[in-house]
Amino acid sequence: RFEVKSERDLQKQIVALLRLKGIEPIVSRMDKGTSNNLGTPDILFAVQATCEGSEWREPIAWECKFAKGALSIEQQRMAVRMSTPPNGWTVKTITSVDEAIQELKELEL
């Protein structure tokens, strides 16, 4: 692990962590304007697991914020839309690699 100096570094480390766990994230480029919907979180992925014989899938969206960065109004609105039925995304703001590790542990990954 190297020192996180920017939001871009944080995002790169989290993407590397997910890939180490075998999770293939969808990541928007940070160096150009995106064609995604305004406010779409930085990292999108889904996980699948079996618990007590039943299979579940969970779509997850993580917005990476360095230090005490705040969500923009567009990001806040998108998070509400993505997590409100009939949509079923789990949307989180991640501020450190340790926080990402903890979230993955809670998913038993």
N, C-alpha and C positions, 0 to 999 in steps of 0.2 A: 504494500500500500504506500502511495506517495502522498505528500502533503496536498491538501485541497486548497487551491488559491483562488478559484473562481467557480462560478456556477457551471461553466463548461467542464472543468476538471471533475466536479462532483458528479455530473451526469455521465462522464466517461467511466469513472470508477464504478458507478452503480450498474451501468450497462455491462461492464466486464464481470462484475459480481453475478449478475443474472445469467450471463453466458456460462460462467463456471458451474452454475447450478443446472445447466442444461435448458435454461429458459431463453427463448429467442424473442427479444423485445422489438417492438416497432418504435423507431426513434426518428424524430424530425431533425433535419439538419439545422444547426444553429448559425451557420455562416451565410444563409440566404433566407429570403422571405419564404414562408411556407404556403403550400396550397391546401393545407388542412383547414378545418373550421377555426375561426378566430377563438383563441382560448384553449385549444386542445392541449392536454397535458403533454409533458416532454417525453414520457415513456409509457407505452401501452403494451400489455402482455396478458396472457391468460394462463392459468394453471389448472391442472386436472389431478385429482387424487381419489383414492378409494378409502373410505372409512366405514368400518363395520359392515363391509359387503356392498355398500352403496357408493356409486361414483358421483362426484360433483365436479363442476367446473366453475371457475371464478374469473371474470374479466377484471383486470386491475389497471388503473391509470395513476401514475405518479408524476407530480409536478415537482421538479427539483428547484429548491431555493437555497442560495448560499447565505450563510450567516442568518440575518434576520430579515431577509427579503420577504416582501409581502406579495400576495396574489394580486394581479390586476383585476379590474372589474370584469373584464371579459373572461379571465380564468375562473373567477368566482362563479359567474353565471354558467359557464360550461360545466363546472363541477356539480352544480345543482342539477342541471339538465341530465348529465350522465348518470347520476345516482338516484334519480327520481323515476319510479315506475311509469311506463313499462320498461325503461332502461334499467340495467342491473349492474352497472359498474361500481366497483369499490374505488373511490378516488381519495388519494392521500397526498399531502404535501410532505416531501422528504427533505430534511435539511442536513443530513450527514450519512456517511456510509454505515456507521453504527446503527442508525435508525433504520436503514434499509435492511441490514442484517437481522435486526429484531423483528421487523415486519415479516421477513421470510421464515424466521423461526416460528412465529405465530401461525403461519400457514403450514408448518411442519415440513419446510423445505430447507 
